[in-house]
Amino acid sequence: MPPVKELHYFDQLSRVQRAAHPRCRDERDRRFLDRLKSLSAEAGIDLENYGRLFEPKASLVSGDISPNYSTLNNKVVQQVVGYFRNLKVIFLARDPVERVWSHLSMEVHYRQIEPFDVTNIDEVNRNLLRRGMLLRRSILRFLGADPDKPSGRLNADYNSWTRMEKLPLTNKVRSHLAQFFKKELKTCAARLGGPARDWPARYGF
């Protein structure tokens, strides 16, 4: 994966605030970061040079992970799919109740929003409304990678976010969030299938 975890190229042209020193493990990462800086200076989407970001990875399977790509409009999606004929997309979905609470926890932790009374429904609503709110081997096969190839093991603390404490979620607020996302929960169950089929039942729907 790139030295920048979420590029946000197709939704923000990579103009998102990032850590001052992104990961740079080798020459390939350095070249990627140099090209990304040049690409981000452009006024619009440049699919050819976006694709060239990944050239240093040569024959390795590589790609971009940015959750906001799920909100791209059809015009951008058609542009990307039309240009990258061999593109493979993995769409990961989470229970919307769990996802939004995790996201609010992250925003409070990083001071992107002011701390709020997590037991107060009105304050929870204010934060909800302020913005438009498989198995590993199967994924590797889908991408054309070798699931039997040995890989380096990651330490349990590789993702530092897993150690951060989430906001306490009371049963009252959990029920309120479930009502807020009731339509989305049912739509996910119907359209996505798989584990999403069980999401409405978690909340008595």
C-alpha positions in Angstrom: 0.0 0.0 0.0 1.1 3.6 -0.5 3.1 5.4 2.2 0.0 7.6 2.7 -2.8 5.4 4.0 -5.8 7.4 2.5 -4.9 9.4 -0.6 -8.3 11.0 -1.0 -7.3 11.8 -4.6 -10.7 11.4 -6.3 -12.6 13.3 -3.6 -10.1 15.9 -2.5 -7.2 15.7 -5.0 -5.0 14.6 -2.1 -5.4 18.0 -0.4 -6.2 16.6 3.1 -4.2 17.4 6.2 -1.8 14.6 7.0 0.9 13.8 9.5 4.0 15.9 8.9 6.1 12.9 8.2 4.4 10.1 6.3 5.9 6.7 6.3 8.9 6.4 3.9 10.4 3.0 4.2 12.3 2.8 0.9 13.1 4.5 -2.4 9.7 3.4 -3.8 7.9 5.3 -1.1 10.0 8.4 -1.6 9.2 8.4 -5.3 5.5 7.9 -4.6 5.5 10.9 -2.2 7.4 13.1 -4.7 4.9 12.3 -7.4 1.9 12.7 -5.1 3.1 16.2 -4.2 3.3 17.2 -7.9 -0.1 15.6 -8.6 -1.8 17.4 -5.7 -0.7 20.8 -7.2 -2.9 20.2 -10.3 -6.3 21.8 -10.5 -8.2 18.6 -11.5 -8.1 14.9 -11.7 -5.3 13.5 -13.8 -5.9 9.8 -14.2 -2.7 9.1 -16.2 -0.4 10.6 -13.5 -2.5 9.1 -10.7 -1.8 5.7 -12.3 1.9 6.5 -12.5 2.0 7.0 -8.7 2.0 3.2 -8.5 4.7 2.5 -11.1 7.5 2.2 -8.4 5.6 -0.8 -7.0 6.3 -2.6 -10.4 4.6 -6.0 -10.4 3.4 -5.8 -6.8 -0.3 -5.6 -6.2 -0.9 -2.0 -5.1 -3.8 0.4 -4.7 -5.5 3.1 -2.8 -7.8 2.9 0.2 -10.0 5.9 0.9 -13.4 5.5 2.5 -14.8 8.7 1.0 -14.6 7.1 -2.5 -17.9 5.5 -1.5 -19.5 9.0 -1.9 -18.1 9.8 -5.3 -20.6 10.9 -7.9 -21.4 8.7 -11.0 -19.4 11.0 -13.3 -16.2 10.5 -11.4 -16.8 6.7 -11.0 -17.4 6.4 -14.8 -14.2 8.4 -15.5 -12.1 6.1 -13.2 -13.6 2.9 -14.4 -13.4 3.9 -18.1 -9.7 4.7 -17.7 -8.5 1.8 -15.5 -10.0 -1.1 -17.4 -8.4 -3.7 -15.1 -9.4 -1.9 -11.9 -10.7 -4.0 -9.0 -12.7 -2.5 -6.3 -13.4 -3.8 -2.8 -16.2 -2.1 -0.9 -16.1 -2.7 2.8 -19.2 -1.7 4.7 -19.8 -1.5 8.5 -22.8 -1.4 10.6 -23.7 2.3 10.3 -24.4 2.7 14.0 -21.0 1.3 15.0 -19.3 3.2 12.2 -20.7 6.6 13.1 -19.8 6.2 16.8 -16.3 5.1 15.9 -15.9 8.1 13.6 -17.2 10.5 16.2 -14.8 9.0 18.7 -11.9 9.5 16.3 -12.9 13.1 15.6 -13.2 14.0 19.3 -9.8 12.2 20.0 -8.1 14.2 17.3 -9.9 17.5 18.2 -11.6 17.7 14.8 -14.8 18.4 16.7 -15.4 19.7 20.2 -16.0 17.1 23.0 -19.8 16.8 23.6 -22.1 15.2 26.1 -22.4 11.7 24.7 -25.6 11.0 26.8 -27.4 14.1 25.4 -29.5 13.1 22.4 -29.6 16.7 21.1 -25.8 17.0 21.2 -25.5 13.6 19.5 -27.9 14.8 16.8 -26.0 18.0 16.3 -22.9 16.0 15.5 -24.8 13.5 13.3 -26.4 16.3 11.2 -23.5 18.7 10.8 -22.1 16.7 7.9 -23.2 14.3 5.3 -22.9 11.6 7.5 -14.4 -11.7 3.3 -12.0 -13.4 4.2 -8.3 -12.3 3.7 -7.5 -15.1 1.3 -10.5 -14.4 -0.9 -9.6 -10.8 -1.2 -6.0 -11.7 -2.2 -7.3 -14.0 -4.9 -9.7 -11.4 -6.1 -6.8 -9.0 -6.5 -4.7 -11.6 -8.3 -2.2 -11.9 -5.5 -0.9 -15.2 -4.1 -2.6 -16.0 -0.8 0.0 -18.6 0.0 3.0 -16.2 -0.3 4.6 -15.6 3.1 4.2 -12.1 4.4 5.7 -10.1 7.2 3.6 -10.3 10.4 2.2 -7.1 11.8 2.5 -6.3 15.4 -0.8 -6.2 17.3 -0.3 -2.4 17.8 0.3 -1.7 14.1 -3.0 0.2 13.9 -2.7 2.7 16.7 -6.4 3.6 16.5 -7.4 0.2 18.0 -5.8 1.3 21.3 -7.6 4.6 21.5 -10.6 4.7 23.8 -14.0 5.2 22.1 -16.7 7.4 23.5 -19.0 5.6 25.9 -22.2 4.5 24.1 -25.3 4.2 26.4 -28.2 2.0 25.5 -30.4 5.1 25.0 -28.1 6.7 22.5 -27.5 3.4 20.8 -31.3 3.0 20.3 -31.5 6.5 19.0 -28.7 5.9 16.5 -30.4 2.8 15.4 -33.6 4.7 14.7 -31.6 7.4 12.9 -30.1 4.7 10.6 -33.1 2.4 10.4 -33.6 2.9 6.7 -29.9 2.5 6.0 -29.7 -0.6 8.1 -32.5 -2.2 6.2 -31.2 -1.1 2.8 -27.7 -2.5 3.6 -29.3 -5.8 4.6 -31.2 -6.0 1.3 -28.6 -4.8 -1.1 -25.3 -6.0 0.5 -26.4 -9.3 1.9 -23.8 -11.3 3.9 -23.2 -10.1 7.5 -25.2 -7.0 6.7 -28.4 -9.1 6.7 -28.0 -9.4 10.5 -27.6 -5.7 11.2 -31.3 -4.7 11.6 -31.9 -7.6 14.0 -29.2 -6.2 16.3 -31.6 -3.3 17.0 -34.9 -5.1 16.9 -35.9 -4.3 13.4 
